[in-house]
Amino acid sequence: MKTVLCYGDSLTWGYDPSTGGGRHALEDRWPTVLQKALGERVHVITEGLNGRTTAFDDHLAGSDRNGARVLPTILSSHAPIDLVVIMLGTNDMKSNIAGKAIFARKGMERLVTIIRNHDYPGDAEVPDILLVAPPVLKPTGNAIFAETFAGGAEASIELANHYEELADEVGCGFFDAGSVAEASPLDGVHLDAENTRRIGEALASGVRVMLEL
């Protein structure tokens, strides 16, 4: 059986903007949709955390949101892994975190380095990596989200190009989730059930190729 680790933030966790913080039904979250599409030969693991960044601290959070710091533990916990799918960068767009797409790219590059140089337990091999650019942020009437991500909508437009270039440079797979899904205007960040399902459905064919299924 192949193992796929989906490493992300609230978009992977399944944050439902219509509830202001609740979670989408399990069957609507994109990793679950991906699991269903891939079938019984693949085990899809969801590692999503609200507010997670690529490689930056958030000192306002009650948990460690620095994706680079916690990744080694997660890699060891779930090894052996055949493929790591990373969809991060949205929270890097917060003005108090990084605020620019170039820094998310550098953070994503750091994650790739961690995955490829990690000391995996036993004889586990280094997994393949699929970089996923999250959907761009949208303007919203939600005052808290609008201020938290001030300037983020413009900056996030550059994420897909940065990630695609990075994927080419380091030899990873790439997918632009914004090509199939868009953020809800309710908060300009998160996805409704239909859009999160679309990501799982769209990823399936590329993941099959990378897993050689």
N, C-alpha and C positions, 0 to 999 in steps of 0.2 A: 504493500500500500504506500502511495505517495503522501507526503505531508506538506501542506501549504500554510504558512504563517502570514496572517493579514495584520500588519502593524500600522496603527493609525490613531486618530483622535476621535472626536465626537461623531464624525461622519462614518467612522467604522463602528463605533459603539452603538450608533443608532439613535442619536438625539432627535426627538420629534418636536419641531418648532411650533406645532399647533397646540402643544401642551405646555410649552414654556420650560421644558427640561425633562419631560418624561421620555420613555424609550419606545421606539417602534416595536411592533410585534416581532418576535423572533424570525418569523418567516419572511418579513419584509426587509430585514437588514441585508446589505449586499453580500457579506461573507456567507450567509445562509443560502442566499440565492445562488451564489457561486458553487457552494457545496452540492446543492440539488442538481445543478447543471452538469457537474463533473461526475457525479455518481459515487458508487461504493468503493471504487478503486482509489479514491482520494479522501484524505482527512483534512478538512479546512479548520484551522484554529483562529479564533478571533482574539486579537489583543488591541482593543480600542480603549482609549482613555480621554475623557473630556478635557480639552485644554492642552493636550500634549503638543509639544513643539518638536522640531527636528533635533535641535541640540542646544536649546536655550533654557535658562532658569526662569521660572515664574514665581517670585517670592510672595505673591498674593494667594497662592494655591495651598490647599490642605494636603496635597499629595505631590509626589515628584513627577513633574510634567516634562522634564528634560529627557527627550527620547533617546539621546545618545548615552546618557548615564545608566538608564535601566535596561537598555537593549542587551548587553552581555548576559545578564541574569536570565532574561527571557529566552535568549538563544540556547543557553544551557538547559533551561527547564524543559524546552520542547524538542530538543535534539533526539534523533536525527531529523533534519528538515531538508526538503528537496527544493523548496522555493519560498522566498520571502517577498511578499507584496507590500510595498510601503506607500501609503497615501498620507503624507504629512505636508505641512507648510502653511495651512490656513491660519493657525494661531501665531505663526511667525510674523504674520501681517499686522498684528496688534502693535500700536505705536509704542507701548512700553516693553515690547519683546525685541523686535528687530525692525519691522516696518517696511522692509524692502525685499523684493524677490531674490536678489542676489545673495542675501544672507541665508535664505531658505535653501538655495542651491548649495551653498557651502555647508550648511547643516546636513543636507541630504548626502553630500559627498562624504561627510564624516561617518554617516551611518553605513554607507557602502564599505568604507574602510574597516569599520568595526566588524561587519559581517564576514568580510574576507580574511581577517586576521585573528578572528576569535579562536580560542583554544577549546574546540568542541570535545565533549566527553566521548570516551570510547574511540571507535574508529569512524565516527560520523564525518562525512565529507562537507565541504563548504557548499552551501546552497546557492542556487541561482537567485537572481534578484530582478524584480519587476518594479520600476519606479512609476508611480501613478500621480499625475498632477491633479489636484482637487479642482472642482468647479470654481470658477471665479466668484468673488464676492459681489453682492448686488447692493445698490442703494436701498435703504429701508426706512420706514417711519418709526421703527423701534429705536427710541432715543439712546438707550443704554448700549445696544449693539452698534449703532451708528457712531457713537463717540469712542467706544472701545476699539473699533476697527477703522477709525478716521484715516482716510487716505488708502485704506487697504483694498478697496474695490479697484482702484487704478493700478496699484502695485501687483495685485494678484493676477492681472491679465498677463504678466510676464512669466508667471510660474511655468506654464506649459513649455514655452520655448527654452527656458533655462534647463528644465528637467530633461527635455529631449536631447539637448546638446550634451548634457552631462552623461546621459545614458549612452550616447554614441562614443563619448570619450573613454568611458570606463568599461564598456561592454556589457551593459545591462539591457533588459527589456524596457519598453516605455509604452505608456498608455495615457491619453488625455481624457480624464473622466468628464471634463467639461464638454466633450464632443457628444455626450449622450445624456448628460444631466445638468440641471441648473439649480442654484440655491433658491430657497423660498423667500419671497419678499417679506414674509412675516418677521424675519430677523436678518435677512441678507446673507446668512452664513450656512444654515443647515438645510437639509433636504426633506421633502415630503416623502411619503412611502413609495410613490411611483418612481420618483427620481433615484432613490437609493436602490431600488430593485433594478433599475436600468444599468447601474454600474456593475452589479453582479452578473447580469445577463451578458453585458458587452465584454467583460473580462474573460469569460469562459473559453472562447476559441483561442485566444492568445496563451492562456495558461495551459491549455491542452498541448499546444505546440511546445512550450517550454518544458513541460513534463514528459514530452515524447509519448503521449497517450494515443 
